[in-house]
């Protein structure tokens, strides 16, 4: 099959804020759509995916001696599980995970009701006392280039045209 073919025409937009990148990306897409000789325009961010986001109450967490990393680790262990060992089947090593039962992690409410410890010797703390879980629609993939978030708008030239010809047409659209 070989390596996947990337689009021969690409416009990159970089910056720190995803909403700004999306807005500039929409503008670039509109200009590309109006450019003669362009087809199959798409963005590297693609469709959004629903993600689980923990909103940590920093002042409360600090008072309890809890770092964001602790909250993230505890949550990850409850949802994905914690690898406690491995089982060998033939030449393959299979992880053995321990996690909450499915009924205790079926909904965001269930996860908000769980307890966790900031350390081995600490008392169990209700998750909701330190953080709140929410679902959000966010980009499924966020690419970076030189450390900056980068959105690529990709396009193909119409059959019979080269990327250089499309670039020339695009430049004319941008200048007008």
MDAnalysis code that builds the backbone (N, CA, C; Angstrom):
import MDAnalysis as mda
import numpy as np

u = mda.Universe.empty(528, n_residues=176, atom_resindex=np.repeat(np.arange(176), 3), trajectory=True)
u.add_TopologyAttr("name", ["N", "CA", "C"] * 176)
u.add_TopologyAttr("resid", np.arange(1, 177))
u.add_TopologyAttr("resname", ["UNK", "UNK", "UNK", "UNK", "UNK", "UNK", "UNK", "UNK", "UNK", "UNK", "UNK", "UNK", "UNK", "UNK", "UNK", "UNK", "UNK", "UNK", "UNK", "UNK", "UNK", "UNK", "UNK", "UNK", "UNK", "UNK", "UNK", "UNK", "UNK", "UNK", "UNK", "UNK", "UNK", "UNK", "UNK", "UNK", "UNK", "UNK", "UNK", "UNK", "UNK", "UNK", "UNK", "UNK", "UNK", "UNK", "UNK", "UNK", "UNK", "UNK", "UNK", "UNK", "UNK", "UNK", "UNK", "UNK", "UNK", "UNK", "UNK", "UNK", "UNK", "UNK", "UNK", "UNK", "UNK", "UNK", "UNK", "UNK", "UNK", "UNK", "UNK", "UNK", "UNK", "UNK", "UNK", "UNK", "UNK", "UNK", "UNK", "UNK", "UNK", "UNK", "UNK", "UNK", "UNK", "UNK", "UNK", "UNK", "UNK", "UNK", "UNK", "UNK", "UNK", "UNK", "UNK", "UNK", "UNK", "UNK", "UNK", "UNK", "UNK", "UNK", "UNK", "UNK", "UNK", "UNK", "UNK", "UNK", "UNK", "UNK", "UNK", "UNK", "UNK", "UNK", "UNK", "UNK", "UNK", "UNK", "UNK", "UNK", "UNK", "UNK", "UNK", "UNK", "UNK", "UNK", "UNK", "UNK", "UNK", "UNK", "UNK", "UNK", "UNK", "UNK", "UNK", "UNK", "UNK", "UNK", "UNK", "UNK", "UNK", "UNK", "UNK", "UNK", "UNK", "UNK", "UNK", "UNK", "UNK", "UNK", "UNK", "UNK", "UNK", "UNK", "UNK", "UNK", "UNK", "UNK", "UNK", "UNK", "UNK", "UNK", "UNK", "UNK", "UNK", "UNK", "UNK", "UNK", "UNK", "UNK", "UNK", "UNK", "UNK", "UNK", "UNK", "UNK"])
u.atoms.positions = np.array([
    [0.810, -1.196, 0.000],
    [0.000, 0.000, 0.000],
    [0.855, 1.262, 0.000],
    [1.902, 1.307, 0.779],
    [2.765, 2.480, 0.814],
    [2.280, 3.522, 1.803],
    [3.023, 4.613, 1.869],
    [2.698, 5.700, 2.795],
    [1.452, 6.441, 2.316],
    [0.661, 6.987, 3.271],
    [-0.527, 7.728, 2.853],
    [-0.127, 8.995, 2.100],
    [-0.942, 9.351, 1.132],
    [-0.686, 10.546, 0.340],
    [-1.194, 11.761, 1.100],
    [-0.306, 12.703, 1.378],
    [-0.743, 13.943, 2.002],
    [-1.128, 14.915, 0.907],
    [-1.957, 15.847, 1.242],
    [-2.426, 16.816, 0.245],
    [-1.245, 17.644, -0.251],
    [-1.180, 17.894, -1.550],
    [-0.066, 18.650, -2.101],
    [-0.131, 20.145, -1.786],
    [-1.297, 20.631, -1.331],
    [-1.422, 22.053, -1.010],
    [-1.844, 22.174, 0.446],
    [-1.086, 22.957, 1.213],
    [-1.341, 23.063, 2.646],
    [-1.107, 24.497, 3.113],
    [-2.027, 24.992, 3.920],
    [-1.872, 26.293, 4.567],
    [-1.839, 26.008, 6.065],
    [-0.779, 26.450, 6.754],
    [-0.652, 26.216, 8.196],
    [-0.930, 27.495, 8.963],
    [-1.711, 27.349, 10.039],
    [-2.022, 28.463, 10.927],
    [-1.587, 28.029, 12.314],
    [-0.705, 28.799, 12.949],
    [-0.187, 28.440, 14.270],
    [-0.503, 29.515, 15.287],
    [-0.672, 29.092, 16.545],
    [-0.928, 30.027, 17.629],
    [-1.349, 29.290, 18.881],
    [-1.542, 30.018, 19.983],
    [-1.848, 29.368, 21.256],
    [-3.329, 29.029, 21.480],
    [-4.242, 29.748, 20.843],
    [-5.671, 29.605, 21.163],
    [-6.418, 28.843, 20.071],
    [-7.021, 27.733, 20.431],
    [-7.750, 26.904, 19.469],
    [-8.917, 27.661, 18.832],
    [-9.715, 28.438, 19.597],
    [-10.816, 29.164, 18.933],
    [-10.321, 30.133, 17.849],
    [-9.204, 30.787, 18.092],
    [-8.639, 31.709, 17.091],
    [-8.148, 30.921, 15.883],
    [-7.484, 29.802, 16.127],
    [-7.008, 28.972, 15.014],
    [-8.181, 28.500, 14.157],
    [-9.258, 28.107, 14.815],
    [-10.431, 27.644, 14.054],
    [-11.036, 28.760, 13.215],
    [-11.133, 29.960, 13.786],
    [-11.710, 31.089, 13.040],
    [-10.839, 31.430, 11.830],
    [-9.534, 31.518, 12.039],
    [-8.630, 31.802, 10.914],
    [-8.704, 30.650, 9.904],
    [-8.803, 29.423, 10.395],
    [-8.937, 28.260, 9.518],
    [-10.195, 28.329, 8.669],
    [-11.297, 28.798, 9.268],
    [-12.550, 28.953, 8.501],
    [-12.377, 29.989, 7.392],
    [-11.686, 31.081, 7.728],
    [-11.451, 32.127, 6.707],
    [-10.603, 31.581, 5.566],
    [-9.535, 30.858, 5.921],
    [-8.656, 30.281, 4.898],
    [-9.448, 29.293, 4.039],
    [-10.302, 28.498, 4.677],
    [-11.123, 27.531, 3.938],
    [-12.047, 28.241, 2.951],
    [-12.646, 29.354, 3.387],
    [-13.530, 30.109, 2.476],
    [-12.754, 30.637, 1.275],
    [-11.549, 31.155, 1.537],
    [-10.731, 31.679, 0.428],
    [-10.334, 30.533, -0.495],
    [-9.939, 29.409, 0.084],
    [-9.565, 28.249, -0.746],
    [-10.743, 27.763, -1.583],
    [-11.936, 27.744, -0.967],
    [-13.126, 27.293, -1.697],
    [-13.432, 28.205, -2.881],
    [-13.064, 29.480, -2.775],
    [-13.310, 30.434, -3.858],
    [-12.152, 30.478, -4.858],
    [-11.098, 29.717, -4.581],
    [-9.927, 29.713, -5.452],
    [-10.132, 28.739, -6.607],
    [-9.956, 29.208, -7.837],
    [-10.104, 28.307, -8.988],
    [-9.078, 27.170, -8.946],
    [-9.538, 25.974, -9.260],
    [-8.633, 24.829, -9.364],
    [-8.427, 24.064, -8.067],
    [-9.223, 24.353, -7.014],
    [-9.047, 23.672, -5.723],
    [-10.199, 22.697, -5.498],
    [-9.884, 21.540, -4.942],
    [-10.901, 20.544, -4.599],
    [-10.523, 19.848, -3.288],
    [-11.489, 19.198, -2.675],
    [-11.287, 18.382, -1.469],
    [-10.545, 19.123, -0.352],
    [-11.132, 20.177, 0.129],
    [-10.531, 20.961, 1.216],
    [-10.892, 20.304, 2.541],
    [-9.903, 20.163, 3.425],
    [-10.152, 19.603, 4.751],
    [-9.166, 20.204, 5.754],
    [-9.480, 19.991, 7.022],
    [-8.650, 20.544, 8.089],
    [-7.993, 19.405, 8.851],
    [-6.825, 19.642, 9.417],
    [-6.132, 18.603, 10.187],
    [-6.815, 18.327, 11.522],
    [-7.624, 19.257, 12.021],
    [-8.324, 19.017, 13.285],
    [-9.486, 18.060, 13.099],
    [-10.021, 17.969, 11.915],
    [-11.110, 17.040, 11.656],
    [-12.321, 17.337, 12.519],
    [-13.081, 16.292, 12.829],
    [-14.272, 16.441, 13.659],
    [-13.894, 16.470, 15.134],
    [-14.720, 17.123, 15.921],
    [-14.498, 17.141, 17.356],
    [-14.866, 15.792, 17.960],
    [-14.308, 15.526, 19.130],
    [-14.628, 14.311, 19.881],
    [-15.035, 14.713, 21.291],
    [-15.946, 13.973, 21.867],
    [-16.342, 14.269, 23.234],
    [-15.239, 13.791, 24.172],
    [-14.798, 14.693, 25.034],
    [-13.720, 14.371, 25.966],
    [-14.163, 14.690, 27.385],
    [-13.585, 13.986, 28.317],
    [-13.853, 14.188, 29.729],
    [-12.803, 15.148, 30.269],
    [-13.252, 16.260, 30.848],
    [-12.338, 17.293, 31.342],
    [-12.556, 17.468, 32.842],
    [-11.465, 17.462, 33.601],
    [-11.539, 17.689, 35.051],
    [-11.219, 19.147, 35.342],
    [-12.156, 19.845, 35.955],
    [-11.960, 21.238, 36.382],
    [-11.547, 21.195, 37.855],
    [-10.251, 21.354, 38.103],
    [-9.725, 21.269, 39.465],
    [-9.894, 22.611, 40.160],
    [-10.431, 22.584, 41.381],
    [-10.557, 23.778, 42.210],
    [-9.197, 23.974, 42.876],
    [-8.356, 24.785, 42.260],
    [-6.960, 24.941, 42.685],
    [-6.794, 25.340, 44.158],
    [-7.513, 26.372, 44.648],
    [-7.317, 26.750, 46.061],
    [-7.639, 25.605, 47.024],
    [-8.726, 24.889, 46.773],
    [-9.106, 23.769, 47.638],
    [-8.066, 22.651, 47.528],
    [-7.661, 22.343, 46.315],
    [-6.674, 21.283, 46.103],
    [-5.361, 21.608, 46.814],
    [-4.907, 22.862, 46.727],
    [-3.662, 23.264, 47.397],
    [-3.766, 23.092, 48.907],
    [-4.915, 23.523, 49.464],
    [-5.102, 23.390, 50.918],
    [-5.039, 21.934, 51.358],
    [-5.500, 21.032, 50.495],
    [-5.501, 19.600, 50.831],
    [-4.193, 18.915, 50.440],
    [-3.284, 19.677, 49.818],
    [-2.000, 19.111, 49.405],
    [-2.101, 18.230, 48.177],
    [-3.050, 18.539, 47.316],
    [-3.274, 17.732, 46.118],
    [-2.844, 18.517, 44.885],
    [-2.072, 17.864, 44.034],
    [-1.644, 18.481, 42.773],
    [-2.566, 18.012, 41.648],
    [-2.612, 18.806, 40.579],
    [-3.427, 18.420, 39.423],
    [-3.028, 17.045, 38.904],
    [-1.742, 16.772, 38.967],
    [-1.236, 15.478, 38.497],
    [-1.894, 14.336, 39.274],
    [-2.061, 14.510, 40.615],
    [-2.722, 13.484, 41.431],
    [-4.154, 13.247, 40.965],
    [-4.863, 14.337, 40.707],
    [-6.255, 14.233, 40.263],
    [-6.307, 13.498, 38.926],
    [-5.443, 13.887, 37.996],
    [-5.422, 13.259, 36.669],
    [-5.066, 11.778, 36.767],
    [-4.060, 11.450, 37.579],
    [-3.651, 10.049, 37.723],
    [-4.757, 9.196, 38.327],
    [-5.388, 9.719, 39.384],
    [-6.461, 8.965, 40.043],
    [-7.633, 8.739, 39.082],
    [-7.973, 9.769, 38.342],
    [-9.083, 9.650, 37.390],
    [-8.751, 8.642, 36.291],
    [-7.550, 8.724, 35.768],
    [-7.112, 7.798, 34.714],
    [-7.167, 6.357, 35.216],
    [-6.746, 6.138, 36.472],
    [-6.775, 4.786, 37.032],
    [-8.200, 4.264, 37.146],
    [-9.142, 5.136, 37.474],
    [-10.524, 4.698, 37.632],
    [-11.184, 4.391, 36.284],
    [-10.842, 5.168, 35.277],
    [-11.468, 4.979, 33.967],
    [-10.741, 3.916, 33.140],
    [-9.431, 4.066, 32.990],
    [-8.648, 3.171, 32.143],
    [-8.110, 1.961, 32.893],
    [-7.890, 2.129, 34.177],
    [-7.331, 1.055, 34.988],
    [-5.852, 1.273, 35.252],
    [-5.363, 0.520, 36.204],
    [-3.960, 0.578, 36.598],
    [-3.357, -0.790, 36.288],
    [-2.274, -0.818, 35.532],
    [-1.627, -2.083, 35.200],
    [-0.898, -2.568, 36.449],
    [-1.325, -3.720, 36.966],
    [-0.698, -4.245, 38.186],
    [0.257, -5.399, 37.901],
    [0.104, -6.004, 36.726],
    [0.977, -7.111, 36.360],
    [0.759, -7.418, 34.884],
    [1.400, -8.471, 34.420],
    [1.233, -8.915, 33.039],
    [1.028, -10.418, 33.016],
    [0.327, -10.881, 32.021],
    [0.069, -12.294, 31.809],
    [0.675, -12.669, 30.468],
    [1.477, -13.718, 30.466],
    [2.114, -14.136, 29.215],
    [1.259, -15.203, 28.544],
    [0.911, -14.937, 27.295],
    [0.195, -15.917, 26.488],
    [1.028, -16.153, 25.240],
    [1.722, -17.277, 25.218],
    [2.644, -17.543, 24.118],
    [3.794, -16.553, 24.177],
    [4.012, -15.822, 23.093],
    [5.070, -14.818, 23.091],
    [4.528, -13.404, 23.314],
    [3.261, -13.322, 23.699],
    [2.621, -12.014, 23.890],
    [2.415, -11.727, 25.379],
    [2.738, -10.506, 25.803],
    [2.550, -10.060, 27.175],
    [1.268, -9.247, 27.251],
    [0.297, -9.694, 28.031],
    [-0.990, -9.009, 28.156],
    [-1.072, -8.311, 29.506],
    [-1.483, -7.018, 29.517],
    [-1.566, -6.300, 30.795],
    [-2.769, -6.756, 31.622],
    [-2.590, -6.756, 32.935],
    [-3.685, -7.023, 33.861],
    [-4.025, -5.694, 34.513],
    [-5.239, -5.199, 34.246],
    [-5.680, -3.896, 34.746],
    [-6.636, -4.050, 35.908],
    [-6.533, -3.130, 36.864],
    [-7.498, -3.026, 37.957],
    [-8.162, -1.670, 37.794],
    [-9.492, -1.662, 37.798],
    [-10.216, -0.405, 37.689],
    [-11.576, -0.547, 38.358],
    [-12.262, 0.571, 38.461],
    [-13.590, 0.554, 39.057],
    [-14.513, -0.346, 38.241],
    [-15.495, -0.954, 38.892],
    [-16.471, -1.726, 38.117],
    [-17.194, -0.819, 37.129],
    [-17.677, -1.385, 36.063],
    [-18.345, -0.606, 35.018],
    [-19.491, 0.226, 35.572],
    [-20.208, -0.293, 36.570],
    [-21.336, 0.455, 37.138],
    [-20.880, 1.698, 37.900],
    [-19.639, 1.713, 38.377],
    [-19.129, 2.859, 39.132],
    [-18.482, 3.904, 38.237],
    [-18.382, 3.620, 36.953],
    [-17.768, 4.575, 36.023],
    [-18.579, 4.723, 34.746],
    [-19.857, 4.383, 34.825],
    [-20.718, 4.413, 33.642],
    [-21.067, 5.829, 33.213],
    [-21.180, 6.753, 34.170],
    [-21.540, 8.132, 33.843],
    [-20.575, 9.094, 34.519],
    [-20.630, 10.332, 34.090],
    [-19.799, 11.376, 34.710],
    [-20.205, 11.553, 36.168],
    [-21.508, 11.442, 36.472],
    [-21.978, 11.542, 37.865],
    [-21.324, 10.473, 38.734],
    [-21.227, 9.263, 38.202],
    [-20.599, 8.171, 38.957],
    [-19.149, 8.514, 39.290],
    [-18.419, 9.023, 38.317],
    [-17.015, 9.372, 38.548],
    [-16.887, 10.534, 39.521],
    [-17.797, 11.505, 39.459],
    [-17.760, 12.633, 40.394],
    [-18.005, 12.176, 41.829],
    [-18.669, 11.028, 42.015],
    [-18.974, 10.517, 43.358],
    [-17.861, 9.648, 43.938],
    [-16.798, 9.391, 43.191],
    [-15.740, 8.511, 43.703],
    [-14.872, 9.241, 44.718],
    [-14.105, 8.472, 45.473],
    [-13.162, 9.008, 46.457],
    [-11.758, 8.671, 46.002],
    [-10.793, 9.479, 46.416],
    [-9.405, 9.164, 46.115],
    [-8.505, 9.673, 47.223],
    [-7.241, 9.244, 47.184],
    [-6.258, 9.653, 48.183],
    [-5.157, 10.445, 47.499],
    [-4.691, 11.488, 48.181],
    [-3.587, 12.274, 47.630],
    [-2.257, 11.556, 47.856],
    [-2.209, 10.683, 48.857],
    [-1.025, 9.861, 49.125],
    [-1.494, 8.596, 49.830],
    [-0.587, 7.642, 49.986],
    [-0.943, 6.366, 50.624],
    [-1.471, 6.558, 52.036],
    [-0.894, 7.502, 52.795],
    [-1.268, 7.679, 54.199],
    [-2.439, 8.649, 54.393],
    [-2.868, 9.310, 53.340],
    [-3.935, 10.311, 53.460],
    [-5.305, 9.662, 53.561],
    [-6.260, 10.435, 54.085],
    [-7.636, 9.970, 54.140],
    [-8.277, 10.095, 52.754],
    [-9.294, 9.281, 52.530],
    [-10.008, 9.345, 51.258],
    [-10.787, 10.656, 51.169],
    [-10.719, 11.280, 50.006],
    [-11.348, 12.580, 49.764],
    [-12.370, 12.412, 48.642],
    [-13.558, 12.984, 48.777],
    [-14.507, 12.906, 47.653],
    [-13.940, 13.663, 46.451],
    [-14.019, 13.059, 45.297],
    [-13.505, 13.693, 44.084],
    [-14.149, 15.060, 43.874],
    [-15.453, 15.151, 44.138],
    [-16.193, 16.398, 43.922],
    [-15.714, 17.529, 44.832],
    [-15.011, 17.214, 45.910],
    [-14.501, 18.266, 46.789],
    [-13.321, 18.992, 46.163],
    [-12.666, 18.359, 45.219],
    [-11.452, 18.920, 44.625],
    [-11.630, 19.292, 43.160],
    [-12.468, 18.562, 42.464],
    [-12.614, 18.788, 41.024],
    [-14.025, 18.420, 40.581],
    [-14.356, 18.902, 39.410],
    [-15.637, 18.566, 38.796],
    [-15.369, 18.079, 37.384],
    [-15.984, 16.967, 37.040],
    [-15.829, 16.426, 35.696],
    [-16.920, 16.953, 34.786],
    [-16.528, 17.288, 33.565],
    [-17.468, 17.762, 32.555],
    [-17.104, 17.118, 31.232],
    [-18.094, 16.992, 30.378],
    [-17.800, 16.545, 29.016],
    [-17.774, 17.769, 28.112],
    [-16.856, 17.770, 27.174],
    [-16.728, 18.865, 26.214],
    [-16.404, 18.296, 24.847],
    [-16.873, 18.996, 23.831],
    [-16.498, 18.654, 22.464],
    [-15.220, 19.415, 22.152],
    [-14.137, 18.683, 21.917],
    [-12.830, 19.278, 21.645],
    [-12.228, 18.632, 20.404],
    [-11.220, 19.291, 19.814],
    [-10.580, 18.671, 18.645],
    [-10.057, 17.279, 18.995],
    [-10.298, 16.329, 18.110],
    [-9.836, 14.965, 18.339],
    [-8.315, 14.908, 18.339],
    [-7.687, 15.722, 17.516],
    [-6.231, 15.775, 17.426],
    [-5.799, 17.227, 17.371],
    [-4.773, 17.545, 18.140],
    [-4.195, 18.888, 18.096],
    [-2.731, 18.713, 17.720],
    [-2.389, 19.163, 16.552],
    [-1.028, 19.025, 16.070],
    [-0.206, 20.229, 16.508],
    [1.077, 20.006, 16.680],
    [1.995, 21.085, 17.059],
    [3.150, 21.124, 16.072],
    [3.617, 22.323, 15.852],
    [4.786, 22.533, 15.000],
    [5.644, 23.560, 15.705],
    [6.876, 23.204, 15.987],
    [7.786, 24.073, 16.737],
    [7.162, 24.510, 18.066],
    [6.446, 23.597, 18.713],
    [5.865, 23.872, 20.020],
    [4.558, 24.647, 20.005],
    [4.090, 25.082, 18.843],
    [2.840, 25.840, 18.756],
    [1.725, 24.971, 18.183],
    [0.525, 25.172, 18.696],
    [-0.629, 24.494, 18.110],
    [-0.730, 24.925, 16.656],
    [-0.933, 23.955, 15.791],
    [-0.972, 24.256, 14.359],
    [-2.146, 23.559, 13.700],
    [-2.915, 24.351, 12.986],
    [-4.030, 23.847, 12.192],
    [-3.596, 23.892, 10.736],
    [-3.716, 22.778, 10.052],
    [-3.392, 22.731, 8.626],
    [-4.677, 22.619, 7.831],
    [-4.797, 23.468, 6.828],
    [-5.904, 23.373, 5.897],
    [-5.308, 22.756, 4.638],
    [-5.829, 21.599, 4.257],
    [-5.261, 20.814, 3.169],
    [-6.199, 20.829, 1.970],
    [-5.616, 20.800, 0.782],
    [-6.427, 20.798, -0.439],
    [-5.671, 20.100, -1.558],
    [-6.440, 19.705, -2.541],
    [-5.889, 19.069, -3.742],
    [-6.191, 19.948, -4.941],
    [-5.274, 19.984, -5.908],
    [-5.585, 20.718, -7.139],
    [-6.566, 19.913, -7.992],
    [-7.346, 20.619, -8.788],
    [-8.216, 19.936, -9.750],
    [-7.331, 19.096, -10.664],
    [-7.883, 18.044, -11.225],
    [-7.108, 17.197, -12.118],
    [-6.566, 18.036, -13.284],
    [-5.307, 17.836, -13.582],
    [-4.665, 18.573, -14.671],
    [-3.917, 19.813, -14.197],
    [-4.080, 20.192, -12.925],
    [-3.358, 21.343, -12.367],
    [-2.305, 20.865, -11.384],
    [-1.298, 21.711, -11.168],
    [-0.263, 21.394, -10.177],
    [-0.513, 22.207, -8.911],
    [0.149, 21.808, -7.832],
    [0.039, 22.550, -6.578],
    [0.573, 23.975, -6.752],
    [1.584, 24.138, -7.590],
    [2.137, 25.476, -7.840],
    [1.094, 26.382, -8.501],
    [0.313, 25.838, -9.408],
    [-0.730, 26.637, -10.055],
    [-1.826, 27.021, -9.048],
    [-2.188, 26.080, -8.188],
    [-3.187, 26.364, -7.155],
    [-2.651, 27.433, -6.200],
    [-1.370, 27.321, -5.858],
    [-0.750, 28.302, -4.963],
    [-0.793, 29.698, -5.576],
    [-0.532, 29.788, -6.849],
    [-0.582, 31.075, -7.547],
    [-2.006, 31.638, -7.518],
    [-3.001, 30.778, -7.764],
    [-4.407, 31.211, -7.704],
    [-4.800, 31.633, -6.287],
    [-4.313, 30.883, -5.289],
    [-4.616, 31.185, -3.884],
    [-4.006, 32.539, -3.499],
    [-2.752, 32.749, -3.898],
    [-2.092, 34.033, -3.599],
    [-2.885, 35.211, -4.186],
    [-3.412, 35.010, -5.392],
    [-4.213, 36.059, -6.039],
    [-5.488, 36.314, -5.230],
    [-6.106, 35.257, -4.690],
    [-7.312, 35.416, -3.880],
    [-6.997, 36.156, -2.571],
    [-5.870, 35.824, -1.947],
    [-5.484, 36.457, -0.674],
    [-5.216, 37.956, -0.882],
    [-4.552, 38.278, -1.991],
    [-4.206, 39.679, -2.255],
    [-5.403, 40.531, -2.614],
    [-6.492, 39.913, -3.082],
    [-7.650, 40.709, -3.494],
    [-8.586, 40.995, -2.331],
])
